[in-house]
């Protein structure tokens, strides 16, 4: 398992997706993950709507291959979004403040840590724990 940093290991908002944030992440032995959006900030396009399911708190786009987007086990209680639905940065109605995110991390550190640490060497576990502590401040 590889630990990923989101948009690199950044310490302030202006560092997100920056070369220095990516370098810092790699120097600590983390991989990195970043969002892919088009120029309009579109995460789910209208073309994806026929394969996109809504769940409480998130969406899931299922692959059309092998009819996976119609497989009840993969859908697992999701609700198909309306035809033509799109999810973009400007139509998101729910935003978490930085303080709310810090509080959520503090309240959920144990739940986050258990699957994250599974199978990791203790030195990497310490790096992850330190990164979570730094994120909370």
N, C-alpha and C positions, 0 to 999 in steps of 0.2 A: 504494500500500500504506500502511496506517495501523498504527503501532505501538500496541499495547494494553498497559496495565498491568493486572495481575491484582488485583482488589479495590481498585483505586486505587493510587497511589504511596504506600505506607506505610513507615514506618521502625521501627515496633514492632507486635507482634501486636494490641495494643488499637486500633490505627488502621485495621485492615482494614475495608473497606466503610464507612468514615466519610466525612463530608462533607469534612473536611480532606484526606484521602487522595485523594478524587476531584478536589478543587480543585487540589491539587499536580500530579496527573497531567495535567489539562487545561492548567494554566499552562505545563507543559513541552512541550505540543503532542501529548501522547499521548491516545489514546482509553482506555477502561477496559472491563474484562470482569469479570464476577462470576458466581458459581455461582447457579443457580436450584434451590432445593430446596423441598420441602413442609415442613410443620412438623415432620415426623419425620426430616428429613435424607435423604429418599429421592431418589437420583439416577436409578435405573432402577426403574420400578414393575413389578409382576407383569403389568400390562396390556401393557407393552412387551416382555415376554420372547419373544413369538413373532417379534419383529423385531430381537432383540439378539444380537450375535455376540461371542464371547470371543476375544481375541488375547493373546499374551504381553505382559502389562503394561497392557492396557487393554480396554475394551469399545467396541462401535460399535452404535448404534441406527440401523437403516436405515429410511427411510420406506416405508410400505406402498404409497404411490401408485405407479402404473405397475408394480407388482410388483417394485420395486427391492429389497425385502428378500429376494427369491428369486433375484436376478441374480448368477450366479457371479463376474462381474467386480467387482461391488461388494462381495461377500462376501470375495473375495480371500484364501481360506485360513482364514477365521474359523470358529469352531465355534458352532452355535446353542446358546444357553443352555437349561437345562431349563425346561419350562413352569412358570410361577409364580415364576420367579427374580426376586429384587429385589436391588438394591445400595443399601445405606444406610450412613450414617456409622457406625452402631454394629456393622455386620457386616464392615467393612473390616479385613482381617487384616494388611495391609502399610502401614506408616507410615514416612515418611522424616523423620529428625530434622533440625533446623535446620542442624547441622554437616554432615550428609550431603548436604543440599541445596546448601549453600555449596560443598562439595567437588565435587559433580556439576557445578555451574555453572562452577567453575574448570576442571575437566577437559574440559568440553564447550563452552567459550566460542566456539571457532572454528566448530564445527559449528552452534551456535545462531546465530552472527552471520552466516554466509554467506547463508542464505535471508532472514534478517531484514533485512539491509542492502540486498538487491537492489532497485535502483531508488530508493533514498532519497537525498535531498540530503545533502551532507557534513555540514551543521550538525545534521541530525537523526541521522545516523550517530554523531556525537560524543555527542549526548544519550543515545542507546541504549547506547553503550560506557560512558559515565559511570554510567548507571543500573545496568549489569551490575557495574561495579567497586564501586559502593556496596552492591549486594546481597551481594557476596562479603565486603565489609568490608575 
